[in-house]
Amino acid sequence: MTELEEQVANISVTEDDDFVDPWNVAGKSQTGIDYDKLIKRFGSQKIDDDLIDRFEKVTGQRAHHFLRRGIFFSHRDFHTVLNLHEAGKKFYLYTGRGPSSESMHIGHLIPFIFTKWLQDVFKVPLIIQLTDDEKVMWKDIKIEDARQMAFNNAKDIIAVGFDTSNTFIFNDLDFIGQCPAFYQNMLRVQKCVTFNQVKGIFGFGDSDVIGKITFPSIEAAPAFSTSLPFIFENKVVPCLIPCAIDQDPYFRMTRDVAARLKMPKPALLHASFLPALQGAQHKMSASDPNASIFLNDTPKQIKNKINKYAFSGGQATVEEHREKGGNTDVDISYKYLTFFLEDDERLAEIKKSYESGELLTGELKKLAIDTITPIIQDYQARRALVTDDVMKQFFAIRKIDV
Amino acid sequence: MTELEEQVANISVTEDDDFVDPWNVAGKSQTGIDYDKLIKRFGSQKIDDDLIDRFEKVTGQRAHHFLRRGIFFSHRDFHTVLNLHEAGKKFYLYTGRGPSSESMHIGHLIPFIFTKWLQDVFKVPLIIQLTDDEKVMWKDIKIEDARQMAFNNAKDIIAVGFDTSNTFIFNDLDFIGQCPAFYQNMLRVQKCVTFNQVKGIFGFGDSDVIGKITFPSIEAAPAFSTSLPFIFENKVVPCLIPCAIDQDPYFRMTRDVAARLKMPKPALLHASFLPALQGAQHKMSASDPNASIFLNDTPKQIKNKINKYAFSGGQATVEEHREKGGNTDVDISYKYLTFFLEDDERLAEIKKSYESGELLTGELKKLAIDTITPIIQDYQARRALVTDDVMKQFFAIRKIDV
């Protein structure tokens, strides 16, 4: 890391701070993670109105509601990407996922929905890495099972709406053994990073296995276009990474390495977490079925889960609610609407109506159910079309539109 | 490592001990490394007369003079390999080299000459790994240059007399990106070994780059036949590794990992070092041209180097030499004869004659020159035939005779 980045990243975390690293996220407050504090701790920049205005000016398009509502809340060097685009220069998008055996949930969709939108706005290629090797290293999972998880998750991701013409998807367990340039860039990264540094950035210790210690080089490599010569023909093309904020440590490291390798630093757009049904202290997690709305849930399951588990900001009785109103800062149904209800005016009405006590918790839950259910149903219709053959087209090592 | 192996490997090294690890070798005595002491420290077994007898009985062939003269002096589980062979079961040979930019020298030939002989005796396939990625990590060398070094060294190795029908050669920088099964076995190894362990075995520290920390998994992977499915078709085939003793730490680690992966532990045959011209405290080193006889040296260069630099066990004057005789324990020309003069009787005569003072230093040097020069000339004639095309045949990912 640069000295500045190092200082910033090392600002000591106190007991009162939210915990956010690539493996654990835990907020301290019912209102969720304090993202402004996280920006300070990570040393990134807030996505403010000026940046959003600049985005709209450069692209001629209205900013996505994820940007307008602070769901993507932080960035590194996004100005540089906008300048590139304004100058008619190319960049590419890179994002990824650590595959899991469970179905993906709606929280997992957020970075991919946004990435798809970015791709449509900027007309740029997209690289999606599935870190099945990471799962082998961190979990008690066999290589064959991890690969299968990657393929299943790839289908779930493809159903967001990606296009084979400009999207390349790979899983590490197969791809690293198919692309010498990728392995060689892993080595370039591994040569720039000491154990001390990964200890500081990721909290690795002496009793960690060496596969964990070296893994950050594998998540770094796709941020360099020379890792994918069949796409970029050994040209140096800058990279923009939309991802959840918990992945930032990997890319802080990658940006430092980029400087040392005299390659462009990847730019970043950071997403906040979709809260768990039970409350905003936790992100939605696939390992707790009652905390999550899965992409393969039926309308009935969605309805039941929201009605039963979605933490309410309403009052104990109807009378009290009518009098004091609901609290949208902690209400999970309302939070989900901020993610999934695109209509700004309608959202403002709902907020006003709930906070005034006019709208009851049951009614707010119904609005959330009626918003999320058709989104999931549309998604499921697309998902049904993603056959093995379609998936293989995305994984084929080939030239894509750049 | 097993507990026993760990205890043995950790026997503390005192200031008086020879230093031997994969990166440095330095003896304390003019007679060279104390190999018996090294056997105790490393926890390996001495190659004794019983083992040599058993070898000759099982194979029906006379043991190589490298075995008879203790040049290959130590082993792990070689009995197991002989039992396999006796039972008509298959194994394979694996050896390798960290490529260098300089020409290879005659010391580098020793493990390869012996490996070729083993291959002829046992009729088994051979895998040769060129760790060009290791050189990138340890030296200030670019990836392109390291690859080129590997290709040049491969030609030097091929000229020992290997056959494309049963020998596969690869360089890591290309091959790891061409064989997912190899990368997957690297991961299996990486999952079994902690930073603490590589710290203990290799002396890595917190300020070492993560590429060094993970490298041992790359030298371990070829010891598992499942890393090379195009040769072994995913069958589990045991492995015998002939190598210089300084590589043993890698394979102590590999043997421990093998046990945890429920794979056969590789067996080992350990070579001693060909001494430098200046004396047996140091092994021959390519980085000091005056200490080494290179494979591309002319007869004149060989003659001049031995006459000028080969450390002599003779006395200061002819008169004193006639009276006291020469010391074959420290005389480098004599040591080279033990490596390269196959005729046991002739060697015994020379020893006797030199120690009695009858044979003078100049005469002994001439014998060494006359023994080594034709070996190098024959080698050079074979080397001239190793074209790029020949080399590529060895590197082709293909089925070989097993």
Chai-1 contact restraints between the chains, C-beta under 6 A:
chainA,res_idxA,chainB,res_idxB,connection_type,confidence,min_distance_angstrom,max_distance_angstrom,comment,restraint_id
A,D133,B,L187,contact,1.0,0.0,6.0,A-B,restraint_1
A,V136,B,L187,contact,1.0,0.0,6.0,A-B,restraint_2
A,M137,B,K191,contact,1.0,0.0,6.0,A-B,restraint_3
A,I143,B,Q184,contact,1.0,0.0,6.0,A-B,restraint_4
A,L173,B,Q184,contact,1.0,0.0,6.0,A-B,restraint_5
A,D174,B,P180,contact,1.0,0.0,6.0,A-B,restraint_6
A,I176,B,Y183,contact,1.0,0.0,6.0,A-B,restraint_7
A,G177,B,C179,contact,1.0,0.0,6.0,A-B,restraint_8
A,G177,B,P180,contact,1.0,0.0,6.0,A-B,restraint_9
A,G177,B,Y183,contact,1.0,0.0,6.0,A-B,restraint_10
A,C179,B,G177,contact,1.0,0.0,6.0,A-B,restraint_11
A,P180,B,D174,contact,1.0,0.0,6.0,A-B,restraint_12
A,P180,B,G177,contact,1.0,0.0,6.0,A-B,restraint_13
A,Y183,B,I176,contact,1.0,0.0,6.0,A-B,restraint_14
A,Y183,B,G177,contact,1.0,0.0,6.0,A-B,restraint_15
A,Q184,B,I143,contact,1.0,0.0,6.0,A-B,restraint_16
A,Q184,B,L173,contact,1.0,0.0,6.0,A-B,restraint_17
A,L187,B,D133,contact,1.0,0.0,6.0,A-B,restraint_18
A,L187,B,V136,contact,1.0,0.0,6.0,A-B,restraint_19
A,L187,B,G211,contact,1.0,0.0,6.0,A-B,restraint_20
A,Q190,B,I210,contact,1.0,0.0,6.0,A-B,restraint_21
A,Q190,B,G211,contact,1.0,0.0,6.0,A-B,restraint_22
A,K191,B,M137,contact,1.0,0.0,6.0,A-B,restraint_23
A,K191,B,V209,contact,1.0,0.0,6.0,A-B,restraint_24
A,K191,B,G211,contact,1.0,0.0,6.0,A-B,restraint_25
A,V193,B,I210,contact,1.0,0.0,6.0,A-B,restraint_26
A,T194,B,S207,contact,1.0,0.0,6.0,A-B,restraint_27
A,T194,B,V209,contact,1.0,0.0,6.0,A-B,restraint_28
A,F195,B,D206,contact,1.0,0.0,6.0,A-B,restraint_29
A,F195,B,D208,contact,1.0,0.0,6.0,A-B,restraint_30
A,F195,B,I213,contact,1.0,0.0,6.0,A-B,restraint_31
A,N196,B,D206,contact,1.0,0.0,6.0,A-B,restraint_32
A,N196,B,S207,contact,1.0,0.0,6.0,A-B,restraint_33
A,D206,B,F195,contact,1.0,0.0,6.0,A-B,restraint_34
A,D206,B,N196,contact,1.0,0.0,6.0,A-B,restraint_35
A,S207,B,T194,contact,1.0,0.0,6.0,A-B,restraint_36
A,S207,B,N196,contact,1.0,0.0,6.0,A-B,restraint_37
A,D208,B,F195,contact,1.0,0.0,6.0,A-B,restraint_38
A,V209,B,K191,contact,1.0,0.0,6.0,A-B,restraint_39
A,V209,B,T194,contact,1.0,0.0,6.0,A-B,restraint_40
A,I210,B,Q190,contact,1.0,0.0,6.0,A-B,restraint_41
A,I210,B,V193,contact,1.0,0.0,6.0,A-B,restraint_42
A,I210,B,I213,contact,1.0,0.0,6.0,A-B,restraint_43
A,I210,B,T214,contact,1.0,0.0,6.0,A-B,restraint_44
A,G211,B,L187,contact,1.0,0.0,6.0,A-B,restraint_45
A,G211,B,Q190,contact,1.0,0.0,6.0,A-B,restraint_46
A,G211,B,K191,contact,1.0,0.0,6.0,A-B,restraint_47
A,I213,B,F195,contact,1.0,0.0,6.0,A-B,restraint_48
A,I213,B,I210,contact,1.0,0.0,6.0,A-B,restraint_49
A,I213,B,I213,contact,1.0,0.0,6.0,A-B,restraint_50
A,T214,B,I210,contact,1.0,0.0,6.0,A-B,restraint_51
A,T214,B,T214,contact,1.0,0.0,6.0,A-B,restraint_52
